[in-house]
């Protein structure tokens, strides 16, 4: 705002003071002399303006980031929308870093908000995007409504974001792809709609993504194959369509992949045999067709493979006997031939003779480890130091 005000001030400078008109030329002066004097005066005027801008920036560091006092005001504004019986320690007269659920860095900035199971109401404040030191934001199991703020993409140090078990609506913001430090993102058990943003493939550090029990539509983005750090991906109980992307074979860190209870079609990609870390793969209750790929025998770590309630055909490949850790293989309600080759391990179900338990529930998030300084701090500090040195050189030149 101050820079803008300064710009308005510059616009009022009388440029006639540096302009040479025809009547102001000295007798005998040629055009090149006039142009030379004009260029020198313009350069001097530009130097004065640059020095004023630099001095203004040094005098107003508050334009770059919120102070702890400003962060406190943002949180108090959120508290005003809550029931008086909640967040009782959040008062204007107390230290913000002593409030329940608030953890601060040594210099007083908020690094963690742990506010789950507080019956919190209202919407997610876009203003929280200015709290750029946040690493952990835990708001699950509340009564929050409204949409996911695209502005939160500015919280680039965020590592854990839990918003599950609320009543959030709207779509998944493509802008959140800028949160490249995210390790776990839990948005399950809401009422989110729309498609899976291909842009989220930029979240290369993501270890776990839970979007189950929403109303998401559209296809599985092939671009997500770039999320090679993913260990668990839960997309079940949505309305996803389309085929299983062969490109996802690049996600070789996946341990648990849950895609059941959607509207997926097409065949089982042989390329997925590269996902050799998989322990659990749930593809049941879709409309998948084709045969069982013999190449999947390379997934020797598989323990749970549910393919029931699809339209698969053919036989059980004898090569699957290489899946030596298989515990339960569900194949019923397909068009498969009921023959179990010798050497196949575990319980093979060609008919629903067993009860159908739900997939294992996602583990409750553990309290994040305390981290006072983000790993991005050295990089940011180095950039800030370089900028400061350059600006200082300009200031010295202005003296």
Order of alpha helices (4+ residues) and beta strands (2+ residues): alpha-alpha-alpha-beta-beta-beta-beta-beta-beta-beta-beta-beta-beta-beta-beta-beta-beta-beta-beta-beta-alpha
